[in-house]
Amino acid sequence: MLQRNMANKIIHHCLCYTIIAFALTGADYCSNDNYSTLEDIAKRSPTYSQDAVALCDRYLTPGWYSAKFHEIPTTAPRLSACGTTYPYWMNDIAPANIGVPKSVQMCQVGFSSNCVRSHYIRMVNCGSFFVYELSPLDICNSAYCFEQSDSCVADVPQNIEVRYHSVSWTTIEQTQPIRQTVHDPDVNLECHFDRLSDLSLYYDVTWYVDNTEVLTNQTVSSNSSDIPLLSGTQMLAREKKANSMIHCVVGAKLRAEDSTCNVSSSPLFFAGIKVLTSTLHIPRGRDGEVEFQFTIPFISKHYIREQFEGQTALYINTAVHGESRDCDDPNKNLCDVTVSAYGRNESHKYDTNAWKVKHKFKVYNRDNGDFTLIDKHLTLRLQTGTTSDGGSKIFENLTLSDVQVF
């Protein structure tokens, strides 16, 4: 009986050992689920001097970390480098075998030597990057130092700009509640930049609308026909509309699955309706003219059915002192401007300058001079109305720049 129980214990122990060994394979060390991204990577550079808020890894959560295209340096940095007072560096050689953990010595730079305090950590070579099993340090201000690795692309693309690219269409055949064909357009913006001379590189593009990140890690190749685009639908998905400031951030990388370590940004691009007349001076009994222009084209669904074909226009209404009101004048054009979209059968016009035409409307001063104006200045506000569903929603309920009227 004793021998049988001992045998069962031996078998049970071997099974547990096998499970543990399987859970610690090299592939698991390099899995995105098993490591965190180290913060403040830019400040951890040996070229970054300590600023007003020194880095402190005394309260770092123990665990596995990656800094992707940054590595712990193997030469000692100076005091007050790496964004801290006493930086840590690796007094060892990085592992060459992929997926195999190696114990390496970490040294703290001090006043008397480059290794006044040391401890060991484990690190794993994951091919294009390393992961480190970091532990909290003993003191503040002290932190782990990281520098850019050789796999980092130093050069950044030039002449980056956001600009209008095209209008794309989605066609839907509906049978309910009525049979009709619906062509739904979408505005596309392009992040244009000059590719680097190395044709094997890839580029990572991130889009921002009013400083909110709306599309991340869009990867394109060196082929100039591989164009990074941001659509109006993608903006709407992040609750963004036209009349926004948009920019893109671009960096080069060696492989499509890599991350970038050097990036550059485009200037801001205003996507929407630009008011060209900021101030009007109107004599008594005369009129003035307000101009505005679209920097991206207005689009609207194109409906086609047996007895009907058409689109919903965009109405740009005027209000005084920000209070919207209906126009009592029989001439409706005094209070709003109608902007029509091109249908699917005229979609080629979106590739020309036809949609860039300047729109105008007049503002009348109906004072005939029989009385004195107390307030000789007012603010005229332009606002868009509702639109049809789909891509045109980016133009719905926008407030344009004010016009000061004297």
Sine and cosine of phi, psi and omega as CSV:
sin_phi,cos_phi,sin_psi,cos_psi,sin_omega,cos_omega
0.00,0.00,-0.66,0.75,0.00,-1.00
-0.90,0.44,-0.68,0.74,0.00,-1.00
-0.90,0.44,-0.64,0.77,-0.01,-1.00
-0.90,0.44,-0.66,0.75,0.00,-1.00
-0.91,0.41,-0.63,0.77,0.02,-1.00
-0.91,0.41,-0.62,0.78,0.01,-1.00
-0.91,0.42,-0.65,0.76,0.03,-1.00
-0.89,0.46,-0.63,0.78,0.02,-1.00
-0.91,0.41,-0.64,0.77,0.01,-1.00
-0.90,0.43,-0.70,0.71,0.02,-1.00
-0.89,0.46,-0.69,0.72,-0.01,-1.00
-0.89,0.46,-0.66,0.75,0.00,-1.00
-0.90,0.45,-0.65,0.76,-0.02,-1.00
-0.92,0.40,-0.63,0.78,0.02,-1.00
-0.90,0.43,-0.67,0.75,0.01,-1.00
-0.90,0.43,-0.65,0.76,-0.01,-1.00
-0.89,0.46,-0.63,0.78,0.01,-1.00
-0.90,0.44,-0.66,0.75,0.01,-1.00
-0.91,0.42,-0.68,0.74,0.00,-1.00
-0.89,0.45,-0.69,0.72,-0.01,-1.00
-0.89,0.45,-0.61,0.79,0.00,-1.00
-0.92,0.39,-0.57,0.82,-0.05,-1.00
-0.96,0.28,-0.22,0.98,-0.06,-1.00
-0.90,-0.43,0.61,0.80,0.05,-1.00
-0.96,0.27,0.33,-0.94,0.00,-1.00
-0.87,0.49,-0.57,0.82,-0.02,-1.00
-0.89,0.46,-0.57,0.82,-0.01,-1.00
-0.94,0.33,-0.60,0.80,0.05,-1.00
-0.85,0.53,-0.60,0.80,-0.10,-0.99
-1.00,-0.06,0.05,1.00,0.02,-1.00
-0.96,0.29,0.64,-0.77,0.01,-1.00
-0.85,0.53,-0.45,0.89,-0.05,-1.00
-0.97,0.24,-0.26,0.97,-0.15,-0.99
-0.94,-0.34,0.14,0.99,0.10,-1.00
-0.58,-0.81,0.38,-0.92,0.04,-1.00
-0.96,-0.27,0.32,-0.95,0.07,-1.00
-1.00,-0.03,0.81,-0.59,-0.04,-1.00
-0.94,0.35,0.71,-0.71,-0.03,-1.00
-1.00,0.08,0.22,-0.97,0.07,-1.00
0.85,0.53,0.61,0.79,-0.11,-0.99
-0.91,0.41,-0.55,0.84,-0.02,-1.00
-0.92,0.40,-0.61,0.80,-0.01,-1.00
-0.97,0.25,-0.28,0.96,-0.04,-1.00
-0.99,0.12,0.03,1.00,-0.02,-1.00
-0.94,0.34,0.60,-0.80,0.06,-1.00
-0.87,0.50,-0.32,0.95,0.00,-1.00
-1.00,0.00,-0.06,1.00,-0.03,-1.00
-0.99,-0.15,0.89,-0.45,0.00,-1.00
-0.99,0.16,0.45,-0.89,0.01,-1.00
-0.85,0.53,0.74,-0.67,0.02,-1.00
-0.96,-0.27,-0.31,-0.95,-0.08,-1.00
-0.91,0.42,-0.41,0.91,0.02,-1.00
-0.88,-0.48,1.00,-0.07,-0.06,-1.00
-0.95,0.32,0.58,-0.81,0.06,-1.00
-0.94,0.34,0.59,-0.81,0.02,-1.00
-0.62,-0.78,0.89,-0.45,0.01,-1.00
-0.99,-0.16,0.33,0.95,0.04,-1.00
-0.91,0.40,-0.49,0.87,-0.04,-1.00
-0.95,-0.31,0.35,0.94,0.05,-1.00
-0.91,0.42,0.70,-0.71,0.04,-1.00
-0.95,0.30,0.81,-0.58,-0.01,-1.00
-0.87,0.49,0.63,-0.78,0.03,-1.00
0.39,-0.92,-0.08,-1.00,-0.02,-1.00
-1.00,0.02,0.70,-0.72,-0.05,-1.00
-0.73,-0.68,0.46,-0.89,0.13,-0.99
-0.76,-0.65,0.56,-0.83,0.11,-0.99
-0.86,-0.51,0.27,0.96,0.00,-1.00
0.74,0.67,-0.93,-0.36,-0.14,-0.99
-0.99,0.16,0.49,0.87,0.11,-0.99
-0.77,-0.64,0.57,-0.82,-0.03,-1.00
-0.72,-0.69,0.43,-0.90,0.11,-0.99
-0.93,0.37,0.81,-0.58,-0.05,-1.00
-0.92,0.39,0.47,-0.88,0.02,-1.00
-0.97,-0.23,0.13,0.99,0.15,-0.99
-0.85,-0.53,0.53,-0.85,-0.13,-0.99
-0.95,0.32,0.79,-0.62,0.13,-0.99
-0.98,0.20,0.13,-0.99,0.03,-1.00
-0.99,0.13,0.26,-0.97,0.13,-0.99
-0.86,0.51,0.58,-0.82,0.02,-1.00
0.91,0.41,0.33,0.94,0.15,-0.99
-1.00,-0.08,0.10,-1.00,0.04,-1.00
0.88,0.48,0.45,0.89,0.07,-1.00
0.95,0.30,0.27,0.96,-0.03,-1.00
-0.56,-0.83,0.09,-1.00,-0.02,-1.00
-0.99,0.14,-0.71,0.71,-0.07,-1.00
-0.86,-0.51,1.00,0.04,-0.06,-1.00
-0.97,0.26,0.47,-0.88,0.07,-1.00
-0.97,-0.26,0.67,-0.75,0.04,-1.00
-0.75,-0.67,0.14,-0.99,-0.07,-1.00
-0.98,-0.21,0.93,-0.38,0.03,-1.00
-1.00,-0.01,0.87,0.49,-0.12,-0.99
-0.25,-0.97,-0.07,-1.00,0.03,-1.00
-0.93,-0.37,0.73,-0.68,0.00,-1.00
-0.90,0.44,0.53,-0.85,0.00,-1.00
-0.91,0.41,0.64,-0.77,0.01,-1.00
-1.00,-0.08,-0.51,0.86,-0.04,-1.00
-0.98,0.20,0.80,-0.60,-0.05,-1.00
-0.96,0.29,0.74,-0.67,0.09,-1.00
0.99,0.13,0.04,1.00,-0.04,-1.00
-0.95,-0.32,0.87,-0.49,0.00,-1.00
-0.91,0.42,0.58,-0.82,0.07,-1.00
-0.71,-0.70,0.66,-0.75,0.06,-1.00
-1.00,0.05,0.81,-0.59,-0.04,-1.00
-0.79,-0.62,0.46,-0.89,-0.04,-1.00
-1.00,0.01,0.74,-0.67,0.09,-1.00
-0.96,-0.29,0.69,-0.73,-0.04,-1.00
-0.84,-0.54,0.64,-0.77,0.06,-1.00
-0.99,-0.13,0.78,-0.63,0.08,-1.00
-0.96,0.28,0.74,-0.67,0.03,-1.00
-0.74,-0.67,-0.11,-0.99,0.00,-1.00
-0.95,0.31,-0.55,0.83,-0.09,-1.00
-1.00,-0.02,-0.45,0.89,-0.01,-1.00
-0.36,-0.93,0.09,-1.00,0.04,-1.00
-1.00,0.06,0.06,1.00,0.01,-1.00
-0.52,-0.86,0.90,0.43,-0.02,-1.00
-0.98,0.21,-0.32,0.95,0.03,-1.00
-0.52,-0.86,0.60,-0.80,-0.04,-1.00
-0.56,-0.83,0.38,-0.93,0.14,-0.99
-0.40,-0.92,0.13,-0.99,-0.05,-1.00
-0.93,-0.38,0.59,-0.81,0.11,-0.99
-0.77,-0.63,0.24,-0.97,0.12,-0.99
-0.97,-0.23,0.56,-0.83,0.09,-1.00
-0.63,-0.78,0.41,-0.91,-0.05,-1.00
-0.74,-0.67,0.70,-0.71,0.09,-1.00
-0.99,0.11,0.90,-0.44,-0.01,-1.00
-0.97,-0.22,0.32,0.95,0.03,-1.00
0.99,-0.12,-0.98,0.20,-0.01,-1.00
-0.99,-0.10,-0.07,1.00,0.02,-1.00
-0.37,-0.93,0.17,-0.99,0.03,-1.00
-0.91,-0.41,0.45,-0.89,0.20,-0.98
-0.87,-0.50,0.57,-0.82,-0.11,-0.99
-0.80,-0.60,0.68,-0.73,0.10,-0.99
-1.00,-0.04,1.00,-0.06,-0.12,-0.99
-1.00,-0.05,0.57,-0.82,0.06,-1.00
-0.86,-0.51,0.39,-0.92,0.02,-1.00
-0.88,0.48,0.53,-0.85,0.03,-1.00
-1.00,0.02,0.25,-0.97,-0.14,-0.99
-0.98,0.21,-0.49,0.87,-0.13,-0.99
-0.70,-0.72,0.27,-0.96,0.28,-0.96
-0.94,-0.33,0.52,-0.85,-0.03,1.00
-1.00,-0.07,0.95,-0.32,-0.02,-1.00
-0.58,-0.81,0.63,-0.78,-0.07,-1.00
-0.41,-0.91,0.35,-0.94,0.06,-1.00
-0.96,0.28,0.68,-0.74,-0.01,-1.00
-0.99,-0.10,0.61,-0.79,0.05,-1.00
-0.66,-0.75,0.64,-0.77,0.05,-1.00
-0.79,-0.62,0.32,-0.95,0.00,-1.00
-0.90,0.43,0.65,-0.76,0.00,-1.00
-1.00,0.05,0.15,-0.99,0.00,-1.00
-0.92,0.39,-0.36,0.93,-0.02,-1.00
-0.99,0.13,0.04,1.00,0.01,-1.00
-0.99,0.11,0.71,-0.70,0.07,-1.00
-1.00,0.10,0.91,-0.42,-0.10,-0.99
-0.97,0.25,-0.61,0.79,-0.07,-1.00
-0.96,0.27,0.52,-0.86,0.05,-1.00
-0.86,-0.52,0.51,-0.86,0.02,-1.00
-0.88,0.47,0.46,-0.89,0.00,-1.00
-0.92,-0.40,0.22,-0.98,0.06,-1.00
0.82,0.58,0.74,0.67,0.01,-1.00
-0.99,0.16,0.74,-0.68,0.05,-1.00
-0.45,-0.89,0.52,-0.85,0.12,-0.99
-1.00,-0.10,0.71,-0.71,0.03,-1.00
-0.46,-0.89,0.33,-0.94,0.05,-1.00
-0.90,0.43,0.66,-0.75,-0.03,-1.00
-0.91,-0.41,-0.82,0.58,-0.12,-0.99
-0.16,-0.99,0.09,-1.00,0.18,-0.98
-0.87,-0.49,0.80,-0.60,0.04,-1.00
-0.95,-0.31,0.39,-0.92,-0.10,-1.00
-0.82,-0.58,0.62,-0.79,0.16,-0.99
-0.88,-0.47,0.82,-0.57,-0.06,-1.00
-0.96,-0.27,0.76,-0.64,-0.01,-1.00
-0.81,-0.59,0.76,-0.65,0.10,-0.99
-0.99,-0.12,0.92,-0.40,-0.05,-1.00
-0.97,-0.25,0.58,-0.82,0.09,-1.00
-0.90,-0.43,-0.34,0.94,0.00,-1.00
-0.80,-0.59,0.63,-0.78,-0.06,1.00
-0.96,0.27,-0.27,0.96,0.08,-1.00
-0.71,-0.71,0.33,-0.94,0.03,-1.00
-0.99,0.13,0.84,-0.54,0.00,-1.00
-0.33,-0.94,0.32,-0.95,0.10,-0.99
-0.96,-0.28,0.76,-0.65,-0.03,-1.00
-0.87,-0.50,0.85,-0.52,0.10,-0.99
-0.97,-0.25,0.92,-0.39,-0.05,-1.00
-0.96,-0.26,0.89,-0.45,-0.04,-1.00
-1.00,0.02,0.32,-0.95,0.03,-1.00
-0.61,-0.79,0.74,-0.67,0.03,-1.00
-0.99,0.13,0.69,-0.72,0.02,-1.00
-0.87,-0.50,0.75,-0.66,0.10,-0.99
-0.97,-0.26,0.54,-0.84,-0.03,-1.00
-0.93,-0.37,0.67,-0.74,0.20,-0.98
-0.99,-0.10,0.99,-0.17,-0.06,-1.00
-1.00,-0.07,0.65,-0.76,0.06,-1.00
-0.37,-0.93,0.33,-0.94,0.05,-1.00
-0.99,0.14,0.85,-0.53,0.05,-1.00
-0.93,0.37,0.50,-0.86,0.08,-1.00
-0.96,0.27,0.23,-0.97,-0.10,-1.00
-0.93,0.36,-0.43,0.90,0.01,-1.00
-0.97,0.24,0.95,-0.32,-0.09,-1.00
-0.98,0.20,-0.02,1.00,0.03,-1.00
-1.00,-0.05,-0.08,1.00,-0.08,-1.00
-0.98,0.21,0.35,-0.94,0.16,-0.99
-0.89,-0.46,0.27,-0.96,-0.04,-1.00
-0.76,-0.65,0.68,-0.74,0.04,-1.00
-0.97,-0.26,0.80,-0.60,-0.05,-1.00
-0.85,-0.52,0.77,-0.64,0.08,-1.00
-0.85,-0.53,0.73,-0.69,-0.08,-1.00
-0.96,-0.26,0.64,-0.77,0.06,-1.00
-0.80,-0.60,0.71,-0.70,0.10,-1.00
-0.86,-0.50,0.90,-0.44,-0.09,-1.00
0.77,0.63,0.72,0.70,0.04,-1.00
0.91,0.42,0.24,0.97,0.12,-0.99
-0.97,-0.26,0.78,-0.62,0.00,-1.00
-0.95,0.30,0.88,-0.47,-0.07,-1.00
-0.92,-0.39,-0.34,0.94,0.02,-1.00
-0.52,-0.86,0.86,-0.51,-0.17,-0.99
-0.90,-0.44,0.58,-0.82,0.15,-0.99
0.81,0.59,0.76,0.65,0.12,-0.99
-0.99,0.12,0.89,-0.45,-0.10,-0.99
-0.98,-0.22,0.75,-0.66,0.08,-1.00
-0.77,-0.64,0.37,-0.93,-0.01,-1.00
-1.00,0.03,-0.04,-1.00,0.04,-1.00
-0.96,0.27,-0.22,0.97,0.02,-1.00
-0.90,0.44,0.83,-0.56,-0.07,-1.00
-0.90,0.44,-0.32,0.95,0.03,-1.00
-0.99,0.12,-0.14,0.99,0.05,-1.00
-1.00,0.04,1.00,-0.10,-0.22,-0.98
-0.96,-0.29,0.80,-0.60,0.09,-1.00
-0.98,0.21,0.82,-0.57,-0.07,-1.00
-0.83,-0.55,0.54,-0.84,0.16,-0.99
-0.86,-0.51,0.82,-0.57,-0.04,-1.00
-0.99,-0.16,0.35,-0.94,0.09,-1.00
-0.87,0.49,-0.58,0.81,0.03,-1.00
-0.89,0.45,-0.63,0.77,0.04,-1.00
-0.92,0.39,-0.56,0.83,0.09,-1.00
-0.91,0.42,-0.72,0.70,0.00,-1.00
-0.88,0.48,-0.56,0.83,0.01,-1.00
-0.89,0.46,-0.42,0.91,0.07,-1.00
-0.97,-0.25,0.36,0.93,0.06,-1.00
0.87,0.50,0.63,0.77,0.07,-1.00
-0.90,-0.44,0.52,-0.85,-0.01,-1.00
-0.77,-0.64,-0.11,-0.99,0.10,-0.99
-0.93,0.38,0.03,-1.00,-0.13,-0.99
0.89,0.46,0.65,0.76,0.01,-1.00
-0.84,-0.54,0.40,-0.92,0.11,-0.99
-1.00,-0.08,0.83,-0.56,-0.12,-0.99
-0.85,-0.53,0.66,-0.75,0.15,-0.99
-0.58,-0.81,0.34,-0.94,0.03,-1.00
-0.82,-0.57,0.51,-0.86,0.00,-1.00
-0.89,-0.45,0.78,-0.63,-0.13,-0.99
-0.80,-0.61,0.65,-0.76,0.11,-0.99
-0.60,-0.80,0.46,-0.89,0.01,-1.00
-1.00,-0.09,0.48,-0.87,0.03,-1.00
-0.54,-0.84,0.34,-0.94,-0.09,-1.00
-0.97,0.24,-0.62,0.79,-0.05,-1.00
-0.77,-0.64,0.37,-0.93,-0.05,-1.00
-0.88,0.47,-0.57,0.82,-0.06,-1.00
-1.00,0.08,-0.09,1.00,-0.02,-1.00
-0.97,0.24,0.17,-0.99,0.15,-0.99
-0.95,-0.30,0.36,-0.93,0.01,-1.00
-1.00,-0.05,0.43,-0.90,0.06,-1.00
-0.84,-0.54,-0.22,0.98,0.09,-1.00
-0.76,-0.65,0.81,-0.59,-0.07,-1.00
-0.72,-0.70,0.30,-0.95,0.08,-1.00
-0.64,-0.77,0.43,-0.90,-0.11,-0.99
-0.91,-0.42,0.46,-0.89,0.12,-0.99
-0.99,0.14,0.31,-0.95,0.20,-0.98
-0.92,0.40,0.22,-0.97,0.03,-1.00
-0.96,0.29,0.66,-0.75,0.05,-1.00
-0.89,-0.46,0.82,-0.57,0.04,-1.00
-1.00,0.08,0.90,-0.44,-0.03,-1.00
-0.95,-0.31,0.97,-0.26,-0.01,-1.00
0.29,-0.96,-0.68,-0.73,-0.07,-1.00
-0.90,-0.45,0.91,-0.42,-0.06,-1.00
-0.99,-0.15,0.83,-0.56,0.07,-1.00
-0.99,0.14,0.88,-0.48,-0.07,-1.00
-1.00,0.04,-0.30,0.95,0.00,-1.00
-0.95,-0.32,0.94,-0.33,-0.02,-1.00
-1.00,-0.07,-0.41,0.91,-0.05,-1.00
-0.64,-0.77,0.66,-0.75,0.08,-1.00
-0.80,-0.60,0.69,-0.72,0.15,-0.99
-0.89,-0.45,0.93,-0.36,-0.13,-0.99
-0.90,-0.45,0.88,-0.47,0.09,-1.00
-0.91,0.41,0.32,-0.95,0.02,-1.00
-0.87,0.50,0.71,-0.71,0.03,-1.00
0.96,0.27,0.12,0.99,-0.02,-1.00
-0.91,-0.41,-0.21,-0.98,-0.01,-1.00
-0.61,-0.79,0.29,-0.96,0.08,-1.00
-0.75,-0.66,0.20,-0.98,-0.10,-0.99
-0.83,-0.56,0.75,-0.66,0.06,-1.00
-0.97,-0.24,0.72,-0.70,0.02,-1.00
-0.89,-0.45,0.60,-0.80,0.16,-0.99
-0.59,-0.81,0.34,-0.94,-0.10,-0.99
-0.54,-0.84,0.61,-0.79,0.04,-1.00
-0.99,0.11,0.71,-0.71,0.12,-0.99
-1.00,-0.08,-0.26,0.96,0.22,-0.98
-0.74,-0.68,0.52,-0.85,-0.12,-0.99
-0.96,0.30,0.57,-0.82,0.15,-0.99
-0.97,0.26,0.70,-0.71,-0.02,-1.00
-0.80,-0.60,0.40,-0.92,0.01,-1.00
-0.40,-0.92,0.48,-0.88,0.01,-1.00
-0.86,0.51,0.64,-0.77,0.03,-1.00
-0.95,-0.32,0.92,-0.39,-0.04,-1.00
-0.99,-0.17,0.70,-0.71,0.05,-1.00
-0.73,-0.68,0.86,-0.50,0.11,-0.99
-0.58,-0.81,-0.01,-1.00,-0.21,-0.98
-0.79,0.61,-0.82,0.58,-0.10,-0.99
-0.96,-0.27,0.18,0.98,-0.11,-0.99
-0.50,-0.87,0.60,-0.80,0.15,-0.99
-0.50,-0.87,0.80,-0.60,-0.01,-1.00
0.01,-1.00,-0.02,-1.00,-0.01,-1.00
-0.63,-0.77,0.36,-0.93,0.09,-1.00
-1.00,0.06,0.78,-0.62,0.02,-1.00
-0.99,0.12,0.18,-0.98,0.07,-1.00
-0.97,-0.25,0.80,-0.60,0.03,-1.00
-0.97,-0.25,0.84,-0.55,0.06,-1.00
-0.97,-0.26,0.94,-0.34,-0.10,-1.00
-1.00,-0.09,0.41,-0.91,0.06,-1.00
-0.93,-0.37,0.53,-0.85,0.05,-1.00
-0.60,-0.80,0.56,-0.83,0.01,-1.00
-0.99,-0.16,0.74,-0.67,-0.01,-1.00
0.84,0.54,0.52,0.85,0.09,-1.00
0.97,0.26,0.07,1.00,-0.02,-1.00
-0.98,-0.20,0.96,-0.27,0.00,-1.00
-0.93,0.37,0.66,-0.75,0.04,-1.00
-0.45,-0.89,0.36,-0.93,0.05,-1.00
-0.95,0.30,0.47,-0.88,0.01,-1.00
-1.00,-0.02,0.79,-0.61,0.01,-1.00
-1.00,0.08,-0.25,0.97,-0.05,-1.00
-0.95,0.32,0.68,-0.73,0.03,-1.00
-0.85,0.53,-0.51,0.86,0.02,-1.00
-0.99,0.13,0.99,-0.13,-0.11,-0.99
-0.89,0.46,-0.42,0.91,-0.05,-1.00
-0.91,0.42,-0.25,0.97,0.05,-1.00
-0.94,0.33,-0.35,0.94,-0.09,-1.00
-0.91,-0.40,-0.36,0.93,0.08,-1.00
-0.51,-0.86,0.32,-0.95,0.02,-1.00
-0.88,-0.48,0.70,-0.71,0.00,-1.00
-0.99,-0.16,0.79,-0.61,0.05,-1.00
-0.88,-0.47,0.86,-0.51,-0.02,-1.00
-0.99,-0.11,0.43,-0.90,0.05,-1.00
-0.97,-0.23,0.31,-0.95,0.08,-1.00
-1.00,0.09,0.62,-0.78,0.05,-1.00
-0.98,0.19,0.11,-0.99,0.00,-1.00
-0.86,0.51,-0.56,0.83,-0.02,-1.00
-0.97,0.24,-0.17,0.99,0.07,-1.00
-0.88,-0.47,0.35,0.94,-0.11,-0.99
-0.89,0.46,-0.34,0.94,0.03,-1.00
-0.89,0.46,-0.38,0.92,0.00,-1.00
-0.93,0.37,-0.35,0.94,0.07,-1.00
-0.95,0.32,-0.24,0.97,0.04,-1.00
-1.00,-0.09,0.08,1.00,0.03,-1.00
-0.90,-0.44,-0.15,-0.99,0.04,-1.00
-1.00,-0.03,0.16,0.99,-0.08,-1.00
-0.87,0.49,-0.61,0.79,-0.06,-1.00
-0.98,0.20,-0.15,0.99,-0.05,-1.00
-1.00,0.04,0.09,1.00,-0.04,-1.00
-0.83,0.56,0.57,-0.82,0.04,-1.00
-0.99,0.15,0.77,-0.63,0.03,-1.00
-1.00,-0.09,0.60,-0.80,-0.08,-1.00
-0.71,-0.70,0.51,-0.86,0.20,-0.98
-0.50,-0.86,0.44,-0.90,-0.08,-1.00
-0.99,-0.12,0.54,-0.84,0.10,-1.00
-0.88,-0.47,0.80,-0.60,-0.11,-0.99
-0.96,-0.26,0.66,-0.75,0.18,-0.98
-0.97,-0.23,0.98,-0.22,-0.12,-0.99
-1.00,0.03,0.14,0.99,0.05,-1.00
-0.93,0.37,0.83,-0.56,-0.04,-1.00
-1.00,-0.09,0.10,1.00,0.05,-1.00
1.00,-0.01,0.04,1.00,-0.03,-1.00
-0.98,0.19,-0.21,0.98,0.03,-1.00
-0.61,-0.80,0.23,-0.97,-0.06,-1.00
-0.99,-0.14,0.74,-0.67,0.05,-1.00
-0.99,0.16,0.81,-0.59,0.05,-1.00
-0.98,0.19,-0.74,0.67,0.02,-1.00
-0.97,-0.23,0.95,-0.30,-0.06,-1.00
-1.00,-0.10,0.30,0.95,-0.01,-1.00
-0.64,-0.77,0.70,-0.71,0.10,-0.99
-0.63,-0.78,0.31,-0.95,0.02,-1.00
-0.95,-0.32,0.79,-0.61,0.01,-1.00
-0.96,-0.27,0.83,-0.56,-0.04,-1.00
-0.92,-0.39,0.69,-0.72,0.02,-1.00
-0.95,-0.31,0.72,-0.70,-0.03,-1.00
-0.65,-0.76,0.62,-0.78,0.08,-1.00
-1.00,0.05,0.41,-0.91,0.02,-1.00
-1.00,-0.07,-0.41,-0.91,0.03,-1.00
-0.99,0.17,0.33,-0.94,0.02,-1.00
-0.76,-0.65,0.12,-0.99,0.10,-1.00
-0.95,0.31,0.27,-0.96,0.03,-1.00
-0.91,0.42,0.23,-0.97,0.05,-1.00
0.99,-0.13,-0.48,-0.88,-0.11,-0.99
-0.87,0.49,-0.48,0.88,-0.05,-1.00
-0.94,0.35,-0.16,0.99,-0.01,-1.00
-0.88,0.48,-0.33,0.94,0.01,-1.00
-0.93,0.37,-0.25,0.97,0.00,-1.00
-0.98,-0.19,0.08,1.00,-0.11,-0.99
-0.99,0.13,0.72,-0.69,0.12,-0.99
0.81,0.59,0.77,0.64,0.07,-1.00
-1.00,-0.08,0.57,-0.82,0.13,-0.99
-0.96,-0.26,0.85,-0.52,-0.04,-1.00
-1.00,0.01,0.08,-1.00,0.01,-1.00
-0.91,0.42,0.58,-0.82,0.00,-1.00
-0.95,0.30,0.47,-0.88,0.11,-0.99
-0.91,-0.41,0.82,-0.57,0.02,-1.00
-1.00,0.00,0.85,-0.52,-0.07,-1.00
-0.93,-0.38,0.80,-0.60,0.01,-1.00
-0.87,-0.49,0.00,0.00,0.00,0.00
